[in-house]
Amino acid sequence: MSAIVALSLMLSGLVITAPSGPGPLPFLTDFDAARSLSGYEKRPIYLHLSATWCEPCKTLKNEVYPAPAIQERLRRFIRVDLDVESERGKRVWMDYKVSDLPTGLIIREDGASLDRFRVIGVLEEEALITLLDEAL
């Protein structure tokens, strides 16, 4: 049944398609859909909040997330990428009291943020690996 939900999300256009070749795993772009999927699959959400003008956000997406060890860990999460200038992004930005970019949040199935795992800025690969492992 999980494959049906994932296929439905992909067909509805709620998934950013992965670039060909090395690059980050696909991320959903709809937080509400991600929460539903998280509850269904019993997996936490890794929420990445960014903006198109944010250079550290680009560094994280282009240099840190593509690392094989990071991708291995991110596969365990429902991944969401929201632009804070979009309506959805603004709402989530306010709901989770985010003040800096980029910010990564670990969100439980019930929607609660695990603030001790809040990532602000660009972490080195090893630090992010440790954080993601501890969050699970």
N, C-alpha and C positions, 0 to 999 in steps of 0.2 A: 504494500500500500504506500510506503514511503516513496517509491519510485513514481507513483502516480501523482503525489503531491508535488514532488520536485519537477516533474514534466509539466504539470499544470502551471507552476510558477514560471518556468522557462518560456512556455508558449504564450503566457500573458504579458511577456516583456518586462517582468520584474527582476530579471537577472542581467547583470552586466556580463556580456560574453567575454570569455578569456581570450587574450590575444594569442595568435599562433606563436609557437616557440616559448621560450622561457618567459615567465611572468607570473603575477599573482593569480591565485585561484579566483574563480568567479565570486562576486559578492552580490547579494540581493540589494535592491534599491528601495524596497518597501518595508519599513520597520514593522507595520502591523502584520503583514504576511509572514515576516520572519518570526514574530512572536507566536503566531499560530503554528508554524512549522516547528518551532522550538518546543512547544507544548506537546505536539504530536510525536516528535522524535525523541523527546526527553534529552535534549542537548542544549547547553547554554549558547548564548549569542555573543559573538565578538562584534561589537559595534564600532566602526571607524567613522569619526566625524571630521570632515575636512572642508576645504573650499578650493575652488579652481585657482585662485591667486596665491595660495599658501605654498611657498617653496618647501618648507619642511614636510608638508603633507605629500608633496610629489616625491621627495626623497624616500619617505616611508613606503609609499606605494611602489616606487620603481627600483629601490635598492635593498630594502629590508624584507618586505613581504615575499619577493620572488625567491629568497634563499630556501633551498630544499628543506632544511631543518624547520624553518618557520612554516612552510607550507604543510609539512607533516603534522605540526601541531594545530594549525588553523583548520585542517580537515575535520577535527573533532568538534568544531563549533559551527553554528549557523552564522555565516558571515554577512554583515550588512555594511554598506558604505553609503553615508548620507552627506550631501553637500549642505552645509549650514545655511546657505542662502536660499535653498528651496523651502517651500512651505512645510513639507514633512521634516526637513532638517531643522528648521527654526523651532518647530514644536518639540522635537526630541532634545534639542539644545537647551531649551527652557526647562523641560520636565526633569532632566538629569543634571541641571545646574552646571553646565559646562562653561568654562570661561577662557580656555586656551585651545589653540589648534597646533597640530593635530591632537585629538584625544581619542583614545581607545578605551572602551568600556566592556566589561564582562557583565552580561545581563542574564539573570536566572530565568528559568521557564516561566515564573510568575511575574516577570517584568522588573524585579528588584535589581538594582545595580550593586555589584560587589565592589564597593568603593576602594577597598584595599588593593584591588587589582586595576585601578584606573591608571592608564598610561597617558602621560602628557609629554608631547614632543616626540623626538626620534630616539628610541632606545637602541643601543647596540644589540646585535643579533643574540648574543648569549644572555643578556638581561631579559630580552623579550621571551626567549625560550624558557627561561626559569619562571617568569611570570605566568606564561600560558600553562606550563606544567603544573604549577601550584594552584592555578585557578580550577583545574579539573580535579 
